[in-house]
C-alpha cells in the first residue's frame, strides 16, 4: 500500500505520523460532505497534538452520524411514499368496486344475418320504436314504425325460438318517431299510440285484439287528433294532473306546442279526443347545434312529492292545478330526455341528449328549489359532443342496484347514397355507482342508432338493448342480449321513465 508521510506538531516536539491514503480520502470525503467549521486558532500558534486528535475524531464521528441520519431520513421518505401509494390504490378500488365485476358479454342478433325477420320489404326510413308487453306473456315486445311504404307498423313478438313479425298497420301512413303504450280501453291489455310526421296532422291509437292475433290482419285504428298543425314527434302517458287516471301527452312540432288529452270514458266511440294545449315554445330547439324543433317526452317524479311529472324538451313541468303547468327549464339544448335518481336525493336528476341535433350529453342536478330554473346545474358526461344523439335510456344494465345511462348516435339521417353521414357513430354505456359518478364504456362504434331502447327482450330477467336505425342500412333491426339468453324469469322488465 502506498504510504504518505505527514508531519504534526505536538507538545512532545515534532514527530512523524504515517496515514494511509484510504484514510485521507475518507477524511477528505467527509469534510466535503459535512464541512468543518473554520479553524480559529491564532496564526503561528499551533494546537496541541491531543487537541488535534480530539478535533479530528469528533469531526469524523459527527460526519458519520450526520450521514447515517440522512440515510434514515431517505428511508423514512421512501416508506411514506410507498404507504401513500398503497393507500391511494386501495381507496380507488374501494371507490369503484364495479371495476372488479365480470364484464357483460353482449350477444348481438341482427336481421342482417337472419337472426330476426327483416322489418320491412321496402321502406328505408324507420321512424319510431316502442317497447311493451303487448301479449301479456311477461316478455317485452317491440314495435317499429315506417313512413315511405306500407305497412306502417310491425310488431316483433317473442316466441320460443326468437321473434315473429306481425303487422299492426298494413296500410300506408306517414308515422313519426315516438310511440306510447297504455290500456286505453280498459280491457286489460296494452294498446299503442303513434303520431303522424310533418306530412299529416293526425294522431292514432290501435286497439289490441288480445288474444286473437293474426300476422296478416291489422289492429283496429282510432283517431285521437285530426286537425291543426302537422308533426307529432314523441308521446307519453302519465297521471300528470293527479286525477287518478293517466292522460296522454303529445308533441305537435309544427305548432311548437305540447297537448294533453284525457282518455275519454268511451274511447272506442270518441273521435277525435278532447285535448288542451299546456305549453308553447321551443324547449331547447334552435340553440347552436340543437335540433330545429323540440322533442322528447318522459314521466318521472322529479321533486319527490309522490306525483309523476312530465318531462319534455329541456324542461320538466310542475302541475299547478287543473290543466295548468309551470315549465322549469333545466338546460340549454333540448332533445331526448330522461330522469332518475343516480344518487340519493329528494330531487331526481335529469339527463338530456341532443336528439336530432348535436351537443353534449348532460346530467342536471338541483341545488335548491326544483321549480327555480337557476337551481339546476349541468355537467358533461362524455367530454365530447354527441352527433345526432337520438338514443337516451336509463336503467340498471349491470344489475348492481344503481342506475346506468345508455346513449347513442345516429350514423345516417339523410337519404343520400353514401353509407353513413357519421361513420364514427358511437354507443356508450355509463355505469353508475349510486353516488352520481359514472364509468364510461363503448358498446360499439360505427353502428347507427335511432330510438334505441333498454328492456328485457328475451325474458331472462336482465336488461337487453334494441337498436332500430333510421336510414343506416335500413330496413334493419338488431338486438343486443345481456350475457345471451338465460332461464326465463316470467316478467316484463322495463327501464326508468316508461
Secondary structure, DSSP 4 states (H G I P E B T S, - for coil): --EEEEEEEETTEEEEEEEEHHHHHHHHHHHHHSPPPPP-PPTT-PPPHHHHHHHHHHHHHHHHHHHHHHHHHHHHHHHHHHHHHHHHHHHHHHHTGGGGSPPP-EEEEEGGGTSS--S-SS---EEEEEEE-SSSSSS-EEEEEESSSS--EEEEEEETTEEEEEEEE-S---BPS--EEE-SSSSSS-EEEEEB-TT--EEEEEE--TT---TTSPPEEEEEEESSS-----EEEE-TT-SSS-EEEEEEGGGTEEEEEEPPTTGGG-SS--EEEEEES-TTTTSTTS-SS---EEEE-SSSSSS-EEEETTEEEEEEETTEEEEEE--SS-SEEEEE-SBS-SSPEEEEE-TTSEE--EEEEESS-TTSGGGEEEEESSSS-EES--EEEEE-TT-SSS-EEEEE--S--S-SSSS-S-TT-EEEEEEE-SBS-EEEEEEEES---SS-EEE-SSSSSS-EEEE--SSTTSS--EEEEETS--S---S----TT-
